[in-house]
Amino acid sequence: MDARTSSTVSDDIEPEEDGAKGARRSRVSGIDRALQIIDHLYETGGPAGAYAIAKAVKAPLSTVYVIVDDLVEKKMLSRNADGTIWLGPRLYHYGLAYARSLDFMAVATHEMHDLCRQAGETVQVCGREGDHMLVLAMADGPSHFQVSSRVGTRVPLNWTASGRLLVGHLSENERIELFSRCARHSPTGRADTDARTLSDSAARAYQDRLSVQVAESDYSVACIASPVCDRSGECVATISIVLPEQKVLGDRELYAGQVRASAERIETLMGWRNH
């Protein structure tokens, strides 16, 4: 059997330092390496070459070549014309199947489309992934207004109305520590980066069940969000209306009432309103 082929079915062996015995060897399985490659592409959010991947996951280049070839063949990864690697269509189908199995996403997606028709604007359902807000689902409004944050987009928590809501239930110390670590300057320069100010803003938004941001992440784009909280009161997701900033200035209360009502309906259908 060819040495390159065998690394996909046997363990990938790398030295690991052991203080008592000197250099010993630890094994990283082929499936672990495959997950490291897929995770790296997902976390960086863009295609990468085999050399860059190998360096990032600290794996032998020859091993990465073999695993990537195997995953491309199985459509778990795809190879672009320039040779870079990106996530493949098979992962998308797995993601759709997983989303269909989640009661929450079914309920939230149905409400998202209802709110989209009612408000006549783009609506998103968002969740938290570590230090980022993640767009979980999206319904495009009927207007020609374009929103850059599509499904799968990860944005620093301090840039968005939803990001602040998603951590509003945490303790003050937890919020301050989180924003001290993850707050970033936004492209427009209007997103706050002071940890204490962000912490206070997150707590108020959570208490009011409403968060509004105007042109903090994108020019001329505003967002009005409301939290979806589980039985314990933890904000597990948000539903938000994304629209031109001039509409928020003119009809803020109208949109605020609509998005609050949608969040409450999701909680009611999930049996969470007793929080």
N, C-alpha and C positions, 0 to 999 in steps of 0.2 A: 504493500500500500504506500502511496506517495506520502512523504512527510507532511506536506502542506495540507493534504486532504484529511489526514488522521487527526489533526488538531481540532477539527470540528466535532469529533466523536469522543475524543479522549480529553483529559484535563490538560490545560495549558499550564506549564510548570515555570515558576519564577522563584528566584532565591529570596529568602526572607531572613533577616538577621535575628539570631537567637543568642542572648547573652551567655547562656550556660554552655551551649554546644557549638558556638561559632555560627557559621552560615548553614542554615538548613533550608529545606525547600517546602514551599506551600503550593497548593494546587488551586487554580481558579478554573472552574468548569467552563465548558464551551457556552452553555446557556447563560452563565453569569456574564461572560464577555459580550455575548449578544445583547443582553439587557443594558450593559454599560454603554455600548455603542448607541443603542436606541435612545437611552436616557440622555446621553450627551447631545444628540441631535435635537431632541425635544426641548432640553433646557436652554440650548443656545438659540433655538428658533430659526435656524437656517441651514442650508446644505454645507457640507465640509468635505475636504479631501481625506483620503485614507491616512496620510501622514499626520495631519492635524488631529484626527480622531485618535490614532495610536498614541500620540503625545499626550492628549488630554486624559485618556483613560489609563495611561501608563502600561500599555500592552506592547508586546513585540509587533513590529510592523507586519511581519510575515503572517502572524496569527490574525491580525485585523484584516488583511487582504483575503484570507481564506474565509473568515466568518462573513465578511461583507459580500463576497461572491455568492456564498450560500444563501444569505438573506435576500439578495437581489433576485436570485433564481426563484425563491419562494414568494417573491413579491412583498416581503416584509419591509424591504428597502427598495429604493429606485435609484438608478444612476443617470445623472444628467448628461447632456451632450459634452460638457466640459470636464467630465470625469468625477465631479463631486457627487456626494451621496446624500439622499434625503429619505424621509419616511415614505413607505410604500402604500399602495392602495389596500393591501390586506389589513393593515392596521386600522384604516378608516372603517372598513366593514366590521371589524371587531368592536370598534368604538360605538358604532351605531347599534349593534346588538346589545352592548352593555347598557347604553342609554335607554333602550326600549325596556330593559328589565327593571329600571328604577321607577318606582311609583312617584317619587317626588318630581323627577324630571318630566314625567308624563303630565302630572297636574300643573307644574309650573309652565311647561311649554304651551299647554292649552290656554292658560290664563294670559300668557305672553301674547298669543295671537289675538285673543279677545281685546286686550288693552291696545294693541296695535291698531285694530279696526276702530276702536272707540276714540283714541287720541289722534289717529291719522299721522302718527310719527313712528320712528324706529323704536323698538323696545328690545331690551336685553335682560337676560337672567345671568347673574354673575355669582361666582363663588371665590373663595380664598384658596390660594396655593402657596403656603409659606409666606414669603414677604411680598407676594404679588396678588393682585386681583386677576381672576381668570374669567373670560367671557365663555359661559357654558352653552348658551343658546341665544338666537337672535331672530327677530322678525323685522324685515325691512318695511319702512313706511311707504306710502304711495307717492310721496314727493320725490323730486330729483336730488334731495339733500343726501350727500354721501357721508358715511361714517367709516373712519379708517379702522376702528377696532372690530374685527370680525370674530367669529367663533374660534376659540383657541388662543386669542390674543392675551398675553400676560403683561400687566401694567403695574408699576410700583403703587403700593397702597395709597400713598399720599397724593397721587395725581387725580384721584377720582372720588366722586360722591359715594359710590358703592364701596370703595376701599376703606373709607373711614367707618362706614356702617358695619362692615364685616369684623371690625375689632372693637366696636363700641361696647360690647358686653364684657370685655376683659377688665381686670382691675387697673387702677391708675398706673401703678408701677409697671405692670405688664405692657400697657399701651406706650408708656414713655420709653421703656427699653426697646420695644419693637420699632417705634418710629426713629429712635436714635440710631438704630442699626440699618434700617431699610429706606429712610426718606431720601429721595433723589430730586435733583433739579429737573423740571419738566421742559419740553421743547419751547414752550411759550414763556417760561420763566415766572409764571404766575402761581405755580403750586407751592404752598407753604412747606418749608423743610424743618421748622423748629419743632422739636419733639413734644414739648409741653403744650404748645399751641395746638398741634395736631391731636394730642391726647384729649384736650378739653373739647375740641371741635367734634371728635369722634363720640365722646360721651353725650354731648348735647344732641347730636344727630340721632343717636340710638334712642335717647329718651323721647325725642320729638317724633320718632319714626319717620324722619325725613332728612335727606341730605341733598344739597344743591351745589353743583360746581359749574362755573362759567369760564370757559376758555383757559382752564388750567393745564389740560393735556393737549388740546388741539385748538387752533385759532378758530373763533366764531362758533365753537361747538359747546353746547351746554348739556347738562345731565341732571335729572331729578330722580332720586332713588329712594326706595323704602325697604326696610329690612324684612326678611322672612325668618322668623325665630321658631326654634323647636320648643318642646315641652319645658325644657330647662331655662329657656330665655336666651339661648345662644343664637346669634345671628349666623345661620348656616348658608344663606344666600341673600341676594337682593334682586328686586325687579326694578327696572329703571327705564325712563323715557329719554332718548337722546335726540336732541333737536337744535335748531339754530338759536344762538343766544338771544336774539331779539325777541323770539317768541316767549322765552322765560321771563324777560323783563315785562312783557305785556300781559301774560296770562299765567303767572306763577301759581296762583291759588287753584286754578282750574286743573292744571297738570298735577299739582301736589295732591289734590283730593282723589284724582283718578289712580295715581300710583299707590297711594296708601290703601285705597279700597282693594286694589288687586293683590297687594301683599297680604292683607287680612283674609281675602278669599282663599288664597293658597294655604295659609295656616289653618283655616277652618276645615278645608277639605282633607288636610293631613291630620286633623285631630290635635292641633298644637295650640289652639287659642286659649287653653287654660293656663298658659305660662304667665 
